[in-house]
């Protein structure tokens, strides 16, 4: 009887573990002294081999509960396998209009996962590079502890997502 319970428990735990996010890329940068300067760009380099899949892109951010702003402006530079480059300024919303922090906050730090693109697909196989730079009016920007980029396989393909 104990063997059956053990096998069922192990099978259930394995099934639950496989239900989590399927990240094809994940990289995190700690921000030195929790001060992000203009010169400290974050570089994320990854390869895409399956152009039929749909992906979700997230930024995971950890900031101080004493962070002085409601949002964080960043410049995002994307380099495609063809060499083409795209630049976009993005406002990452960290708090609501009343000043309540989004995400999971403790007494000193908040952790927040921000979807930056859901249902995305990549047109070409090859190497991609995303560079992120802080674009606030304050340098250094205090209170940013870490930033991570995560790319999740959404579990669908472009052909099935069109239905």
C-alpha positions as CSV (number, residue, x, y, z in Angstrom):
1,X,0.0,0.0,0.0
2,X,2.8,2.4,0.9
3,X,4.4,1.8,-2.6
4,X,1.2,2.7,-4.3
5,X,0.9,5.9,-2.3
6,X,4.5,6.7,-3.0
7,X,4.1,6.2,-6.7
8,X,0.9,8.2,-6.9
9,X,2.5,11.1,-4.9
10,X,5.6,11.0,-7.1
11,X,3.5,11.0,-10.3
12,X,1.3,13.9,-9.0
13,X,4.4,15.9,-8.0
14,X,5.9,15.4,-11.4
15,X,2.7,16.4,-13.2
16,X,2.4,19.5,-11.1
17,X,6.0,20.5,-11.7
18,X,5.6,20.1,-15.5
19,X,2.6,22.5,-15.4
20,X,4.7,25.6,-14.5
21,X,6.0,28.1,-17.0
22,X,8.1,26.7,-19.9
23,X,10.8,29.4,-20.2
24,X,13.0,29.0,-23.3
25,X,15.2,31.9,-22.0
26,X,15.7,33.4,-18.6
27,X,18.4,35.8,-17.6
28,X,18.6,38.2,-14.6
29,X,20.8,41.1,-13.7
30,X,21.4,42.4,-10.2
31,X,21.7,46.2,-10.2
32,X,24.9,47.2,-8.4
33,X,24.2,49.1,-5.2
34,X,20.5,49.3,-6.3
35,X,21.4,52.3,-8.5
36,X,20.8,51.9,-12.2
37,X,22.9,54.3,-14.2
38,X,22.5,55.4,-17.8
39,X,25.7,53.6,-18.7
40,X,24.6,50.3,-17.2
41,X,22.7,48.8,-20.1
42,X,21.4,45.2,-19.7
43,X,22.1,42.9,-22.6
44,X,20.0,39.8,-23.2
45,X,21.1,37.5,-26.0
46,X,19.1,34.5,-27.1
47,X,18.5,32.1,-30.0
48,X,15.1,31.2,-31.5
49,X,15.0,28.0,-33.6
50,X,11.2,27.4,-33.9
51,X,9.4,30.2,-35.7
52,X,6.1,28.4,-35.6
53,X,5.8,28.8,-31.8
54,X,4.0,31.6,-29.9
55,X,5.9,33.2,-27.0
56,X,5.2,35.4,-24.0
57,X,7.9,37.9,-22.9
58,X,8.1,39.1,-19.3
59,X,10.3,41.5,-17.3
60,X,10.7,40.5,-13.7
61,X,11.6,43.5,-11.7
62,X,12.6,43.9,-8.0
63,X,12.5,47.4,-6.6
64,X,12.6,49.1,-3.2
65,X,9.3,50.1,-1.4
66,X,11.0,53.5,-1.2
67,X,11.3,53.8,-5.0
68,X,10.3,57.4,-5.8
69,X,8.2,56.9,-8.9
70,X,5.0,55.2,-10.1
71,X,6.7,53.8,-13.2
72,X,10.0,53.1,-14.8
73,X,10.8,54.4,-18.3
74,X,13.2,52.1,-20.3
75,X,14.6,52.2,-23.8
76,X,14.4,48.7,-25.4
77,X,16.6,48.0,-28.4
78,X,16.0,44.8,-30.3
79,X,18.4,43.4,-32.8
80,X,17.1,40.7,-35.2
81,X,19.0,38.0,-36.9
82,X,18.9,40.0,-40.1
83,X,20.8,42.8,-38.4
84,X,17.8,45.1,-38.3
85,X,17.4,47.1,-35.1
86,X,14.3,48.4,-33.5
87,X,14.2,51.0,-30.6
88,X,11.2,51.5,-28.4
89,X,10.6,53.5,-25.2
90,X,8.4,51.7,-22.7
91,X,6.8,52.8,-19.4
92,X,6.8,50.0,-16.9
93,X,4.0,50.6,-14.4
94,X,5.0,49.7,-10.9
95,X,2.2,51.3,-8.9
96,X,-1.4,52.3,-9.3
97,X,-2.6,56.0,-9.3
98,X,-3.1,55.9,-5.6
99,X,0.5,54.8,-5.0
100,X,-0.2,51.2,-4.2
101,X,2.6,48.9,-5.4
102,X,1.8,46.2,-7.9
103,X,3.3,42.7,-7.4
104,X,4.4,40.9,-4.2
105,X,5.8,43.4,-1.6
106,X,7.5,42.9,1.7
107,X,8.7,45.6,4.0
108,X,11.7,46.6,1.9
109,X,11.3,45.1,-1.6
110,X,8.6,44.5,-4.2
111,X,8.8,41.8,-6.9
112,X,6.7,42.3,-10.1
113,X,6.4,40.3,-13.3
114,X,5.4,42.6,-16.2
115,X,4.2,41.2,-19.5
116,X,5.9,43.2,-22.2
117,X,4.6,41.1,-25.1
118,X,2.2,38.2,-25.0
119,X,1.3,36.1,-28.0
120,X,4.5,37.1,-29.8
121,X,6.3,35.2,-32.5
122,X,9.6,35.5,-34.2
123,X,9.7,35.6,-38.0
124,X,13.3,34.4,-38.4
125,X,15.5,31.7,-36.8
126,X,18.7,32.9,-35.3
127,X,20.2,35.1,-32.7
128,X,18.3,38.0,-31.1
129,X,19.6,40.6,-28.8
130,X,17.5,42.8,-26.5
131,X,19.3,45.7,-24.7
132,X,17.6,47.7,-22.0
133,X,18.6,51.0,-20.6
134,X,17.0,53.1,-17.9
135,X,15.4,56.3,-19.4
136,X,14.3,58.2,-16.3
137,X,15.3,61.8,-15.6
138,X,17.4,60.7,-12.6
139,X,20.9,59.3,-12.9
140,X,21.6,57.1,-11.0
141,X,18.1,55.8,-10.5
142,X,17.9,54.5,-6.9
143,X,15.8,51.6,-5.7
144,X,16.1,49.1,-8.6
145,X,17.5,45.8,-7.2
146,X,17.3,43.4,-10.2
147,X,15.8,43.0,-13.7
148,X,15.2,39.7,-15.6
149,X,13.9,38.9,-19.0
150,X,11.9,35.7,-19.4
151,X,10.7,34.2,-22.7
152,X,8.0,31.6,-22.2
153,X,6.9,29.1,-24.8
154,X,3.1,29.8,-24.7
155,X,2.4,26.2,-25.8
156,X,0.7,27.1,-29.1
157,X,1.8,27.5,-32.6
158,X,1.1,30.3,-35.0
159,X,-1.1,28.1,-37.2
160,X,-3.2,26.9,-34.3
161,X,-3.4,30.4,-32.7
162,X,-5.1,31.8,-35.8
163,X,-8.2,29.6,-35.4
